[in-house]
Amino acid sequence: MKLPVTLLLLLCATLAQAQTYPSRPVRIIVPFGAGGPADIYARFLGQRLQEPLGQPFVVENRPGAGSVVGSDAVAKSAPDGYTLLLMSNTHTVNETLIPVKPFQLLRDLAPVAPVNYSDLLLVVHPSVPAGNLQKLIALAKSQPGKMNYASSGPGTPYHMAGELFKSMAGIDVVHVPYKGSDGARVGILGGQVQMMFDAITTMAPNVRAGKLKGFGTSGRTRSGVLPETPTVSEAGVPGYEATIWLGVMAPAGTPRPVVDRLNAEITRITGSAEVKDAWAKQGATALSMTPEQFGQYLREDIAKWAKVIAQAGIKLD
């Protein structure tokens, strides 16, 4: 069966584009502020993609509206592989939390590859009269609505980790949102709030110094950063898991050969022993998936947080 001439020409053009990709600098848009995990790992990837692909990968921070501003810019970019999005589970949360926005994640963006995930740590101020997670849960149940937890803001992974914990532990504690992680950390270190989920690498030194109590890490297995600390799941909330993960997406319609090449290069970088060892010391674990597997991962994460949001009745003001 002969292919129509127009389709044949399109296929040839797509293959030619993929073979010469990239022929100019590539932008990686980070829809969050500078200095956070997404920004740090975007720059890490950009530096390591530049050599094998022969072009600069330039990171551009475009924060705003809970990641919507930068993400929409990528969704509306030409689907040619020259504008990429460094995204996180904030995006899968936003599919439910911000249903009306100028783009839809899996309609307007194409999964390319995951990057890594990092555990969180549940920390508690020393003034809280509980010595472990089970005692903390019992204390919260005895004082419904009296205890509180901090986050870096509504809809963030730290907030959602707290809501999932509330739901699975069956407790009623009040969410205290801050405008960023720094304010939340100051709040818990000063005792203005009683507990919070935060990045394990940030909070581990405070736990070791006795400034805070570490009651559980949020992954499936114990973290190498604090191996003596149990997971939340084994400490009292079976099945609990809430990590921060990062991934790369491109505008929908990006040629599949371009997506495949980016996936292969990112997988090669994140799969190297050197990178795995360096990230392990930071509390991060590399992820490796095909574009199809990453797409399924995104769909499952959207469903997971949609359930948590519905159960908790979370709405953005």
Secondary structure, DSSP 8 states (H G I E B T S, - for coil): ----HHHHHHHHHHHHHHHH--SS-EEEEESS-TTSHHHHHHHHHHHHHHHHHTS-EEEEE---GGGHHHHHHHHTS-SSSSEEEEEEHHHHHHHHHS-SSS--HHHHEEEEEEEEEE-EEEEE-TTSS-SSHHHHHHHHHHSTTT-EEEESSTTSHHHHHHHHHHHHHT---EEEE-SSHHHHHHHHHTTSSSEEEEEHHHHHHHHHTTSSEEEEESSSS--SSSTTS-BHHHHTSTT----EEEEEEEETT--HHHHHHHHHHHHHHHHSHHHHHHHHHTTEEE----HHHHHHHHHHHHHHHHHHHHHHT----
